[in-house]
């Protein structure tokens, strides 16, 4: 624990034991909405590589990290790693994984297997949330996929590996393991670069921007979103460009650059229209219209257009498929928040009930945390019959998974 006495020792040169310095930099960075380093707090540099098992050298490759995640004794500590707020999006030493110089081997079957695995785990996440199947994906990466990278060489198999690592990052982020998810996205960027897959590199930068935005790091989110757009250029598929421009619009809206945000939204819609023919089965090639509309609603909300955001969310939800349970739950929760901000308590409760109705088998810490925050806000209206009914039926958030 950190108390007033321990804090008083810092000006005298006392540095708290790990992981306190990392946690402090994250807490200050989130509160101040800008990167805060250990040096800013008068502490030693705390942005170094991740620790390895007790008494062993630090983890040096992403494969090492996945193997460590498979160890129950190390899992809890790694899941609690804090988010790093440095402004540079380049990968850390931990995430830097380079194929060995051995001659490439053709892996047509392996590539097809990896692609099928990616689609299967992606569908599971959309239905059940990031906590479902995460351990299986960690084991697959750490024991079967990443150790064979030295035989892959640049090409499709390495590119599919990058996509799997990105998916693991999304799963971890949905479980609020922010620091570990960040390492996954950075590893994706490096692996995709080694594979010569610019589209996945761009997606990794875009995801890092979205993560920074979710953690109130507005400047970092804009820096990463702009880097993704610049790196995309004309060399990536239209759907990916639309995906990037939609996130850039949100980042611009967050810092009050209204005209630029609206231009980015227009560009996102134009690229999305051009990319409609992309295969919907490939989560890295298609950008569903429901997702684009959700992102537009988020940007409109940041720009203060609550009515426009509500209407756009309604359109997004109308496009959702039954299998989009996680996205639908988050959309209904956002709709509930927006209608509550407009003072429409009855409509807020209706949207909340729809969201909670999808929670049964949903393993999403993000969704449950959002419901916990909304529930606190609803308690202010406890005298309203609709609110009483919601709070009675859902007395407290289920265990976060």
C-alpha positions as CSV (number, residue, x, y, z in Angstrom):
1,X,0.0,0.0,0.0
2,X,1.1,3.6,-0.6
3,X,0.3,6.0,2.3
4,X,1.2,9.5,3.3
5,X,4.3,8.3,5.1
6,X,5.7,6.4,2.2
7,X,5.0,9.3,-0.2
8,X,6.9,11.7,2.2
9,X,10.0,9.6,1.7
10,X,10.1,10.2,-2.1
11,X,11.6,13.7,-1.9
12,X,14.4,12.3,0.2
13,X,15.4,9.8,-2.5
14,X,13.5,6.7,-1.4
15,X,12.1,4.8,-4.4
16,X,9.1,2.4,-3.7
17,X,9.5,-1.2,-4.7
18,X,8.1,-2.6,-7.9
19,X,5.4,-2.6,-9.2
20,X,4.5,0.7,-7.3
21,X,6.5,3.0,-9.6
22,X,4.7,1.6,-12.7
23,X,1.3,1.9,-11.1
24,X,2.0,5.5,-10.0
25,X,3.0,6.6,-13.4
26,X,-0.2,5.1,-14.9
27,X,-2.4,6.7,-12.2
28,X,-0.9,10.2,-12.7
29,X,-1.0,9.8,-16.5
30,X,-4.7,9.0,-16.4
31,X,-5.5,11.7,-14.0
32,X,-3.6,14.4,-15.9
33,X,-4.5,13.0,-19.3
34,X,-0.9,13.2,-20.5
35,X,2.2,11.0,-20.3
36,X,3.9,11.1,-16.9
37,X,7.3,9.4,-16.6
38,X,9.0,8.0,-13.5
39,X,11.5,10.9,-13.8
40,X,8.6,13.4,-13.6
41,X,7.7,11.8,-10.2
42,X,11.2,11.8,-9.0
43,X,11.4,8.0,-9.4
44,X,13.7,5.8,-11.5
45,X,12.8,4.9,-15.1
46,X,9.9,2.5,-14.9
47,X,9.2,1.9,-18.6
48,X,11.6,-1.0,-19.0
49,X,10.8,-4.5,-20.2
50,X,8.5,-6.8,-18.4
51,X,9.7,-9.0,-15.5
52,X,10.3,-12.7,-16.1
53,X,9.7,-15.5,-13.6
54,X,11.2,-14.9,-10.1
55,X,14.9,-15.6,-10.2
56,X,15.1,-15.7,-14.0
57,X,16.2,-13.2,-16.6
58,X,13.5,-10.8,-18.0
59,X,11.3,-12.0,-20.8
60,X,12.9,-11.1,-24.1
61,X,10.4,-12.3,-26.7
62,X,6.7,-12.4,-27.0
63,X,6.8,-16.2,-27.1
64,X,8.5,-16.1,-23.6
65,X,5.6,-13.9,-22.4
66,X,2.9,-16.2,-23.7
67,X,4.7,-19.2,-22.0
68,X,4.8,-17.1,-18.8
69,X,1.1,-16.4,-19.2
70,X,0.4,-20.1,-19.2
71,X,1.9,-20.4,-15.7
72,X,-0.8,-19.7,-13.1
73,X,1.9,-18.5,-10.7
74,X,2.8,-15.6,-13.0
75,X,-0.5,-14.9,-14.7
76,X,-2.0,-12.6,-12.1
77,X,1.1,-10.3,-12.0
78,X,1.3,-10.1,-15.8
79,X,-2.4,-9.3,-16.1
80,X,-2.0,-6.4,-13.7
81,X,0.8,-4.8,-15.7
82,X,0.1,-1.0,-16.1
83,X,-0.5,0.8,-19.3
84,X,2.5,2.8,-20.4
85,X,1.9,6.4,-21.6
86,X,5.1,7.2,-23.5
87,X,4.3,9.1,-26.7
88,X,6.4,7.0,-29.0
89,X,4.4,4.2,-30.6
90,X,7.5,2.1,-31.5
91,X,7.6,-1.4,-30.0
92,X,9.4,-2.2,-26.8
93,X,12.3,-4.6,-26.5
94,X,9.9,-7.2,-25.2
95,X,7.7,-7.0,-28.3
96,X,10.6,-7.0,-30.8
97,X,10.4,-10.5,-32.4
98,X,12.4,-11.1,-35.5
99,X,12.4,-14.3,-37.6
100,X,15.8,-16.1,-37.7
101,X,17.8,-16.0,-40.9
102,X,17.0,-19.6,-41.7
103,X,15.6,-20.1,-45.3
104,X,11.9,-19.7,-45.4
105,X,9.8,-22.8,-45.6
106,X,6.5,-22.9,-47.4
107,X,3.6,-23.4,-44.9
108,X,0.5,-23.3,-47.1
109,X,-1.4,-25.7,-44.7
110,X,-0.1,-23.9,-41.6
111,X,-1.2,-20.5,-43.1
112,X,-4.7,-21.9,-43.8
113,X,-4.9,-23.4,-40.3
114,X,-3.8,-20.1,-38.7
115,X,-6.4,-18.2,-40.8
116,X,-9.2,-20.6,-39.7
117,X,-8.1,-20.3,-36.1
118,X,-8.2,-16.5,-36.3
119,X,-11.7,-16.5,-37.6
120,X,-12.9,-19.0,-35.0
121,X,-11.5,-17.1,-32.1
122,X,-12.7,-13.8,-33.5
123,X,-16.2,-15.1,-33.7
124,X,-16.0,-16.4,-30.2
125,X,-14.9,-13.0,-28.9
126,X,-17.8,-11.2,-30.5
127,X,-20.3,-13.7,-29.1
128,X,-18.8,-14.3,-25.6
129,X,-16.3,-11.5,-25.0
130,X,-12.6,-11.4,-24.5
131,X,-12.4,-13.6,-21.5
132,X,-13.8,-16.6,-23.4
133,X,-11.1,-18.7,-25.0
134,X,-8.3,-16.4,-24.0
135,X,-6.3,-19.1,-22.2
136,X,-6.6,-21.4,-25.2
137,X,-5.3,-18.7,-27.5
138,X,-2.4,-17.9,-25.2
139,X,-1.4,-21.6,-25.1
140,X,-1.7,-21.9,-28.8
141,X,0.6,-18.9,-29.4
142,X,3.1,-19.7,-26.7
143,X,3.5,-23.4,-27.4
144,X,2.7,-24.0,-31.1
145,X,2.8,-20.8,-33.2
146,X,5.4,-18.3,-32.0
147,X,8.2,-20.9,-31.4
148,X,8.0,-21.8,-35.2
149,X,8.4,-18.2,-36.4
150,X,12.1,-18.8,-37.2
151,X,11.0,-21.2,-39.9
152,X,8.3,-19.0,-41.3
153,X,10.3,-16.2,-43.0
154,X,8.4,-13.2,-44.2
155,X,5.0,-14.1,-45.7
156,X,1.5,-15.1,-45.1
157,X,2.1,-17.4,-42.1
158,X,3.9,-14.7,-40.2
159,X,1.2,-12.2,-41.2
160,X,-1.5,-14.5,-39.8
161,X,0.6,-14.9,-36.6
162,X,0.5,-11.1,-36.3
163,X,-3.2,-11.1,-36.6
164,X,-3.6,-13.7,-33.8
165,X,-1.4,-11.7,-31.5
166,X,-3.6,-8.6,-32.2
167,X,-6.7,-10.7,-31.4
168,X,-5.1,-11.7,-28.1
169,X,-4.5,-8.1,-27.4
170,X,-8.1,-7.3,-28.0
171,X,-9.1,-10.1,-25.6
172,X,-6.8,-8.9,-22.9
173,X,-8.0,-5.3,-23.4
174,X,-11.6,-6.4,-23.0
175,X,-10.5,-8.0,-19.7
176,X,-9.0,-4.6,-18.7
177,X,-5.4,-6.0,-18.8
178,X,-4.4,-2.8,-20.4
179,X,-0.6,-3.0,-20.1
180,X,-0.4,-6.5,-21.4
181,X,-2.8,-5.7,-24.3
182,X,-0.6,-2.8,-25.2
183,X,2.4,-5.1,-25.5
184,X,0.3,-7.4,-27.8
185,X,-0.6,-4.5,-30.1
186,X,3.1,-3.4,-30.3
187,X,4.2,-7.0,-31.0
188,X,1.5,-7.0,-33.8
189,X,3.1,-4.0,-35.3
190,X,6.6,-5.6,-35.3
191,X,5.4,-9.0,-36.6
192,X,3.4,-7.4,-39.4
193,X,6.4,-5.3,-40.4
194,X,8.5,-8.5,-40.6
195,X,5.8,-10.1,-42.7
196,X,5.6,-7.1,-45.0
197,X,1.9,-6.6,-44.1
198,X,1.4,-2.8,-43.9
199,X,-2.4,-3.2,-43.4
200,X,-2.0,-5.0,-40.2
201,X,0.7,-2.6,-39.0
202,X,-1.8,0.2,-39.6
203,X,-4.5,-1.7,-37.8
204,X,-2.1,-2.1,-34.8
205,X,-1.4,1.6,-34.6
206,X,-5.1,2.4,-34.9
207,X,-5.9,0.0,-32.1
208,X,-3.2,1.5,-29.9
209,X,-4.9,4.9,-30.6
210,X,-8.3,3.5,-29.6
211,X,-6.8,2.1,-26.4
212,X,-5.2,5.4,-25.5
213,X,-8.6,7.2,-26.2
214,X,-10.4,4.8,-23.9
215,X,-7.9,5.6,-21.1
216,X,-8.3,9.4,-21.5
217,X,-4.9,9.8,-23.1
218,X,-6.2,12.3,-25.7
219,X,-2.8,13.5,-27.0
220,X,-1.4,10.0,-27.3
221,X,-4.5,8.8,-29.0
222,X,-4.3,11.6,-31.6
223,X,-0.6,10.9,-32.1
224,X,-1.1,7.2,-32.7
225,X,-4.2,7.8,-34.9
226,X,-2.4,10.3,-37.0
227,X,0.5,7.9,-37.4
228,X,-1.9,5.1,-38.5
229,X,-3.4,7.4,-41.2
230,X,0.0,8.6,-42.4
231,X,1.3,5.0,-42.6
232,X,-1.8,3.8,-44.4
233,X,-1.5,6.2,-47.4
234,X,-3.0,4.6,-50.5
235,X,-1.3,1.2,-50.0
236,X,-3.9,-0.5,-47.8
237,X,-7.4,-1.7,-48.6
238,X,-10.3,0.8,-48.5
239,X,-12.0,-0.9,-45.6
240,X,-8.8,-0.5,-43.5
241,X,-8.5,3.1,-44.5
242,X,-12.1,3.7,-43.4
243,X,-11.3,1.9,-40.1
244,X,-8.3,4.2,-39.5
245,X,-10.1,7.4,-40.5
246,X,-13.0,6.7,-38.2
247,X,-10.6,6.4,-35.2
248,X,-8.8,9.5,-36.3
249,X,-12.1,11.4,-36.4
250,X,-12.8,10.4,-32.8
251,X,-9.3,11.4,-31.6
252,X,-9.7,14.8,-33.4
253,X,-13.2,15.3,-31.9
254,X,-11.8,14.6,-28.4
255,X,-9.4,17.5,-28.7
256,X,-12.0,19.9,-30.1
257,X,-10.9,19.9,-33.7
258,X,-14.4,19.8,-35.1
259,X,-13.9,20.5,-38.8
260,X,-11.0,18.1,-39.1
261,X,-13.0,15.4,-37.2
262,X,-16.0,15.8,-39.6
263,X,-13.7,15.6,-42.6
264,X,-12.2,12.4,-41.2
265,X,-15.7,11.0,-40.7
266,X,-16.5,11.8,-44.3
267,X,-13.4,10.1,-45.5
268,X,-14.1,7.1,-43.4
269,X,-17.6,6.8,-45.0
270,X,-16.1,7.2,-48.5
271,X,-13.5,4.5,-47.9
272,X,-16.1,2.2,-46.3
273,X,-18.3,2.5,-49.4
274,X,-15.4,1.5,-51.6
275,X,-14.5,-1.4,-49.4
276,X,-18.0,-3.0,-49.2
277,X,-16.9,-5.9,-51.4
278,X,-14.4,-7.1,-48.8
279,X,-14.9,-10.6,-47.4
280,X,-17.0,-10.3,-44.3
281,X,-15.4,-13.5,-43.0
282,X,-12.0,-11.8,-42.7
283,X,-12.0,-9.6,-39.6
284,X,-8.9,-7.7,-40.9
285,X,-10.3,-7.0,-44.3
286,X,-13.9,-5.9,-43.7
287,X,-15.2,-3.0,-41.7
288,X,-18.9,-3.7,-40.8
289,X,-21.2,-0.7,-41.2
290,X,-22.5,-1.2,-37.7
291,X,-19.0,-0.6,-36.4
292,X,-18.5,2.5,-38.5
293,X,-21.8,3.9,-37.3
294,X,-20.9,3.2,-33.7
295,X,-17.6,5.1,-34.2
296,X,-19.5,8.0,-35.8
297,X,-21.8,8.1,-32.8
298,X,-18.8,8.3,-30.5
299,X,-17.3,11.2,-32.5
300,X,-20.6,13.0,-32.4
301,X,-20.9,12.5,-28.7
302,X,-17.4,14.1,-28.3
303,X,-18.5,17.0,-30.4
304,X,-21.5,17.6,-28.2
305,X,-24.2,16.4,-30.6
306,X,-26.0,14.0,-28.3
307,X,-29.1,13.7,-30.4
308,X,-27.1,12.9,-33.5
309,X,-25.1,10.3,-31.5
310,X,-28.3,8.6,-30.3
311,X,-29.8,8.5,-33.8
312,X,-26.5,7.0,-35.2
313,X,-26.4,4.4,-32.4
314,X,-29.9,3.4,-33.3
315,X,-28.8,2.8,-36.9
316,X,-25.8,0.9,-35.7
317,X,-27.8,-1.4,-33.5
318,X,-30.2,-2.0,-36.4
319,X,-27.3,-3.4,-38.4
320,X,-26.1,-5.7,-35.7
321,X,-26.3,-9.5,-36.2
322,X,-27.5,-11.8,-33.3
323,X,-23.9,-13.0,-33.0
324,X,-22.6,-9.5,-32.2
325,X,-23.5,-9.9,-28.5
326,X,-20.5,-8.1,-27.1
327,X,-20.8,-5.1,-29.5
328,X,-24.6,-5.0,-29.0
329,X,-24.3,-4.9,-25.2
330,X,-21.7,-2.1,-25.3
331,X,-23.9,-0.2,-27.8
332,X,-27.0,-0.5,-25.6
333,X,-25.0,0.7,-22.6
334,X,-23.7,3.7,-24.5
335,X,-27.3,4.4,-25.7
336,X,-28.4,4.3,-22.0
337,X,-25.7,6.7,-21.0
338,X,-26.5,9.2,-23.8
339,X,-30.3,9.1,-23.1
340,X,-29.6,9.6,-19.4
341,X,-27.5,12.7,-20.2
342,X,-30.5,14.0,-22.1
343,X,-32.6,13.5,-19.0
344,X,-34.7,10.6,-20.5
345,X,-34.6,8.2,-17.6
346,X,-37.3,5.9,-18.9
347,X,-35.5,5.3,-22.2
348,X,-32.2,4.9,-20.4
349,X,-33.7,2.1,-18.3
350,X,-35.1,0.4,-21.4
351,X,-31.7,0.4,-23.1
352,X,-30.0,-0.8,-19.9
353,X,-32.4,-3.8,-19.7
354,X,-31.5,-4.7,-23.3
355,X,-27.8,-4.5,-22.5
356,X,-28.1,-6.6,-19.4
357,X,-30.1,-9.2,-21.2
358,X,-27.0,-10.0,-23.2
359,X,-24.8,-10.4,-20.2
360,X,-25.6,-14.0,-19.4
361,X,-22.6,-15.7,-21.0
362,X,-20.6,-12.5,-21.8
363,X,-17.0,-12.6,-20.4
364,X,-16.3,-8.9,-20.8
365,X,-14.8,-6.9,-18.0
366,X,-15.2,-3.7,-20.0
367,X,-19.0,-4.3,-20.4
368,X,-19.4,-5.1,-16.7
369,X,-17.4,-2.1,-15.6
370,X,-19.5,0.1,-17.8
371,X,-22.7,-1.3,-16.2
372,X,-21.2,-0.7,-12.7
373,X,-20.6,2.9,-13.5
374,X,-24.0,3.4,-15.0
375,X,-25.7,1.7,-12.0
376,X,-24.1,4.3,-9.7
377,X,-25.5,7.1,-11.9
378,X,-29.0,5.5,-11.9
379,X,-29.0,5.4,-8.1
380,X,-29.6,9.2,-8.2
381,X,-33.0,8.4,-9.7
382,X,-33.9,5.6,-7.3
383,X,-37.3,7.1,-6.6
384,X,-38.3,6.5,-10.3
385,X,-40.2,3.3,-10.7
386,X,-38.3,2.2,-13.9
387,X,-35.0,2.7,-12.1
388,X,-36.3,0.8,-9.0
389,X,-37.2,-2.1,-11.3
390,X,-33.8,-2.2,-13.0
391,X,-31.9,-2.0,-9.7
392,X,-34.1,-4.7,-8.2
393,X,-33.6,-7.1,-11.1
394,X,-29.9,-6.4,-11.4
395,X,-28.9,-5.5,-7.8
396,X,-25.1,-5.3,-8.5
397,X,-22.8,-6.1,-11.4
398,X,-21.9,-9.7,-11.8
399,X,-18.4,-10.8,-11.1
400,X,-16.0,-9.2,-13.6
401,X,-14.4,-11.9,-15.8
